[in-house]
Amino acid sequence: MGKTDNTKDLQAGIAHVQAHQQVLSDNLELFLKHVQNGTGDVYSCLLSLRSHAAACSLVAWSVNRDLGLFKQWSYVEGKLSRILFQQQPRNWYPAYLLLGPLLSDHEPLINWFAHYELPFDESRADDISTADFHGYQALLAIRGDWDLLEERCLRILNNPVTAQKKYEIDHRFYLALARGDLGGMESALEELTSPKIARVRNVEQAFGFTKKLIGTHAVIYAKIAWRHGYRVQLSSPFVPVEWLPVAPLASYEDPYDFMKNFDINMPVG
């Protein structure tokens, strides 16, 4: 992808997010009314509030280069994901849900997500042919469970599954991470963000806001590496280098009353 094309894509991506941010902002009071009163479709309203937070975080960075506000809205996005699990404890838990918590640098939130296993059926999480296997790898990586992560990586890399082939790069990254191989991590991430791979991996169904701005999985993996002291360096614009250092805000704010009253560590289910 040429530099000019990338600039056009970036501008289109920012405009897309801003348009959705405006629509969601226009309906914010309605979403909050239903959530706080328990009326209407509360779950859908929470999803909309999370989308609003995600849009606000991306605009804070892409338009204003405000890293602090970016992290604050990433925290809001992550906490709303946590609240959604309170509503539906066994709901789908893909690795990309970790984006908000990780980018917020809010340690209690990250710790909760790293240890939340209720959505994972043990047999499916251990089955290399399932998407659950891929999602569970991220939890092990954040927790630093290196022996188990390495064993699982070797199992799937030595027995490739056609349905999961596009995630082979991810497991090569995880294997390098488990072994402390910085060069291997960087090589996998450079491949993941290369034009050939990025045009496929950046446009998954859930990446409507991010697909022209970042490589969602690559950002997650780079952030995990930095959390463990491996300062991966990448040349790709799909992984903003400013996001990678682990630097929590002095404080985080819950913008809505129902969030202020919600304890992240309350029992689920």
Secondary structure, DSSP 8 states (H G I E B T S, - for coil): --HHHHHHHHHHHHHHHHHHHHHHHHTHHHHHHHHHHT-S-HHHHHHHHHHHHHHHHHHHHHTT--HHHHHHHHHHHHHHHHHHHHHSTTS---GGGGHHHHHHT-HHHHHHHHH--TT--HHHHT-TTSHHHHHHHHHHHHHT-HHHHHHHHHHHHHS--GGGGGGHHHHHHHHHHHTT-HHHHHHHHHHHTSHHHHHHHTT-TT-TTTTTT--HHHHHHHHHHHHTT-------TTS-GGG-S----S-----SHHHHT--TTS---
